[in-house]
Amino acid sequence: MAVTAHPRAIATAIEMLRDLHLLGNRSRFARKLQGLPLWELKPLSRGGEQGGVRVYFTFIESQPTAMLFNAEVKSGDSPNAAKLREALEILTAFRDGVEVGV
């Protein structure tokens, strides 16, 4: 998002992450993705750069924390299938004890 110059989207993502940090799964932005062990942070606004921000993550059962996977600015309401697939691959590796992250 920073590379493509979406400053309002970045500000929205930071606001949603701050809310997630403070409230966990009670965050007003957190939505469970049906049928997946993944969640998304989704703004309350609709349309435009701010309304299209999504942050994909999961909660780690053994820790009171969330694992962030990726973020995007998108149009429409459906999550990006490639980003979800990547998140699932990372989560599977983590659960299998493979070191993940940078």
Beta strands, then each sheet from edge to edge (+ up, - down):
strand 1: 30-32
strand 2: 39-41
strand 3: 53-60
strand 4: 65-73
sheet 1: 1+ 2- 3+ 4-
end
